[in-house]
Amino acid sequence: MVERRSPKPQVVGSKPTAPVNKIKGDEMKKVIQFIKESHAELKKVIWPGREDVISSVKVVIVSTVIIAAILGLIDVLLLFGIRAIF
């Protein structure tokens, strides 16, 4: 009787003997150019002043407290309602 085997499927993955992809000089120039352009764009940004940041933080804190109070009130009302039913 002859044993018949199917061929091995092609294994996909890293091979220890495979050459390492090195970054070519042209690719490195593109990365450096991108960093330079990003830095130039960040210089154009008009950053908010200290007063603007402080007022924005106050708005966020106050609105968070108000929403927390509303959700807490709804939670308490639902709790009383469910206890009244059961």
MOGIPE-V712257 format. One record per backbone hydrogen bond with DSSP energy under -0.5 kcal/mol. NH is the residue of the N-H (numbers start at 1). CO is the residue of the C=O. E is the energy in kcal/mol with one decimal. If there is no record, write none. Layout:
NH & CO & E
NH & CO & E
This chain:
5 & 3 & -0.5
18 & 15 & -1.7
22 & 20 & -0.6
28 & 24 & -2.1
29 & 25 & -1.9
30 & 26 & -1.6
31 & 27 & -1.9
32 & 28 & -2.4
33 & 29 & -2.5
34 & 30 & -2.3
35 & 31 & -2.2
36 & 32 & -2.3
37 & 33 & -2.5
38 & 34 & -2.5
39 & 35 & -2.3
40 & 36 & -2.1
41 & 37 & -2.2
42 & 38 & -2.2
43 & 39 & -1.3
44 & 40 & -0.8
44 & 41 & -0.7
45 & 41 & -0.6
45 & 42 & -0.5
47 & 45 & -0.9
53 & 49 & -2.1
54 & 50 & -2.5
55 & 51 & -2.5
56 & 52 & -2.1
57 & 53 & -2.4
58 & 54 & -2.2
59 & 55 & -2.1
60 & 56 & -2.2
61 & 57 & -2.5
62 & 58 & -2.7
63 & 59 & -2.5
64 & 60 & -2.1
65 & 61 & -2.3
66 & 62 & -2.4
67 & 63 & -2.5
68 & 64 & -2.3
69 & 65 & -2.4
70 & 66 & -2.4
71 & 67 & -2.6
72 & 68 & -2.4
73 & 69 & -2.4
74 & 70 & -2.4
75 & 71 & -2.3
76 & 72 & -2.4
77 & 73 & -2.5
78 & 74 & -2.5
79 & 75 & -2.3
80 & 76 & -2.6
81 & 77 & -2.3
82 & 78 & -2.7
83 & 79 & -2.4
84 & 80 & -2.0
85 & 81 & -1.7
86 & 82 & -2.4
